[in-house]
């Protein structure tokens, strides 16, 4: 798996800030975890989301796995700084989970399956380690749905390049719409996948618009170098698209919309 955002210290900090941004809007949405339950986050990265879940649901027993030893080390430090204990954090492959069958009450993944060449194998492993009656919650987007007004051909060039990067890395930039199909194929039951839409406009709430633009800009800006190096894209057009996107929050007619998919399922 090629994580297109890299593993720099700046990226670890960005992941923490990203989780804080989505905490109430998305991460904790529709969750009802109980003290004493065990939860595994696959693709836990820097521990940002585990930190949100651990603080929101005291007494939850947290586990996480990530392919990068650097991210697991960062996660240990981050969660320790939050005074969260009873942790089981491991370096490993989510397609071959190092836990026995029926170990967890809950499984959680966000912005992870989009990076995988074989998400079905990962979900089959998730099914294996969940206890009977256990639940899984998945969150992914479709990058084609991040729409802006006024539109710009340079911005579209930038977003198309982002999708190409994910495809080149054997990921799927349109993963959100596939969650229900994959969960069914992996043997889950009571599968549900619902779009969660966000829309911000300068005339409605300029600060909310600015916050969303700044959040997306934080992970979109580094894509420029990647697209030039990996795909041979036109740097000038990419930068023009990024600049146009960044200007949306300052325009009286500026607006942005995005659709994110939230899936839930259980096992017998």
C-alpha positions, -999 to 999 in steps of 0.1 A, spaced: 0 0 0 13 34 -10 0 61 14 0 91 -9 2 116 20 34 102 33 46 97 69 63 130 78 60 146 112 38 173 96 15 146 83 11 131 118 1 166 131 -23 171 102 -40 138 111 -45 149 147 -60 182 135 -82 164 109 -97 142 136 -104 172 158 -122 189 128 -144 158 121 -150 149 158 -186 160 161 -194 163 124 -186 127 116 -163 106 138 -187 102 167 -219 103 146 -244 75 155 -220 57 179 -231 42 212 -201 24 225 -202 11 261 -175 9 288 -158 -24 288 -162 -30 251 -132 -37 229 -127 -17 197 -102 -22 169 -94 6 145 -78 -7 113 -54 18 97 -52 38 129 -23 59 117 -12 85 144 -39 74 168 -59 106 161 -93 89 158 -86 64 187 -79 95 208 -113 109 199 -131 76 206 -112 70 238 -121 104 253 -157 102 242 -163 67 255 -144 62 288 -137 26 296 -135 15 260 -106 -10 254 -87 4 224 -67 -15 198 -52 -3 166 -31 -16 137 -11 2 110 15 -9 84 39 20 94 59 15 126 65 53 127 28 59 129 23 33 156 50 49 176 34 83 171 0 68 182 15 54 214 29 88 223 -3 107 213 -26 84 232 -3 84 262 -4 122 263 -42 119 264 -38 96 295 -55 67 276 -44 33 288 -54 -3 282 -41 0 246 -31 -27 221 -13 -10 192 5 -32 166 24 -28 134 9 -51 109 -11 -58 78 -49 -53 81 -53 -81 55 -37 -105 80 -48 -93 114 -26 -106 143 -56 -114 165 -76 -146 170 -112 -150 160 -140 -132 179 -118 -107 198 -136 -74 194 -170 -59 200 -165 -30 176 -144 -23 145 -138 11 131 -121 25 100 -121 60 85 -103 73 54 -85 39 51 -101 15 26 -96 41 -2 -59 34 0 -61 -4 -3 -56 -26 -34 -79 -54 -18 -103 -39 7 -125 -70 6 -97 -91 21 -94 -66 49 -132 -67 56 -132 -105 57 -105 -103 83 -126 -77 102 -154 -101 101 -132 -129 115 -120 -109 146 -154 -95 155 -174 -112 182 -209 -125 173 -232 -95 173 -202 -72 168 -205 -40 147 -183 -24 121 -184 13 111 -167 26 80 -164 61 66 -151 70 31 -157 97 6 -159 100 -32 -134 127 -43 -155 136 -73 -181 150 -50 -160 179 -36 -176 206 -57 -169 243 -57 -186 275 -69 -174 293 -89 -160 263 -108 -125 263 -123 -110 240 -149 -77 242 -131 -93 230 -99 -109 201 -118 -75 193 -132 -61 192 -96 -89 169 -83 -86 146 -113 -49 144 -106 -57 134 -70 -79 106 -82 -52 95 -106 -27 94 -77 -49 71 -57 -55 49 -86 -18 47 -94 -12 37 -58 -38 9 -63 -64 27 -42 -99 38 -50 -108 75 -49 -145 66 -52 -146 41 -23 -176 56 -4 -202 43 -28 -188 7 -27 -190 2 11 -223 -17 12 -213 -40 -16 -180 -49 0 -196 -54 34 -221 -78 19 -194 -97 0 -174 -100 33 -203 -117 50 -217 -89 71 -254 -85 79 -278 -56 84 -256 -35 61 -264 1 58 -245 28 38 -258 64 39 -244 96 22 -237 124 46 -236 157 27 -219 189 37 -225 223 21 -209 256 30 -215 290 14 -201 324 21 -236 339 23 -247 313 48 -218 311 72 -185 325 60 -165 310 90 -178 275 84 -169 278 47 -134 291 56 -129 262 81 -138 236 55 -116 252 28 -87 253 52 -92 217 62 -92 204 26 -64 227 16 -42 212 44 -42 178 27 -46 190 -9 -16 213 -11 10 185 -8 -7 167 -36 8 192 -61 44 179 -57 32 143 -58 13 148 -90 42 165 -107 67 138 -96 45 107 -100 23 116 -129 42 143 -148 13 168 -143 16 205 -151 27 222 -119 14 256 -130 -21 243 -136 -21 223 -104 -10 253 -84 -36 275 -101 -63 250 -91 -51 250 -56 -50 288 -54 -85 289 -68 -98 265 -43 -81 285 -15 -98 317 -27 -133 303 -24 -137 313 12 -129 350 3 -155 352 -24 -190 365 -18 -203 339 -42 -181 311 -29 -195 277 -19 -183 242 -15 -201 208 -12 -189 173 -4 -205 139 1 -191 113 26 -204 78 30 -210 62 64 -216 25 66 -226 2 95 -230 -36 96 -230 -65 121 -221 -101 121 -241 -131 135 
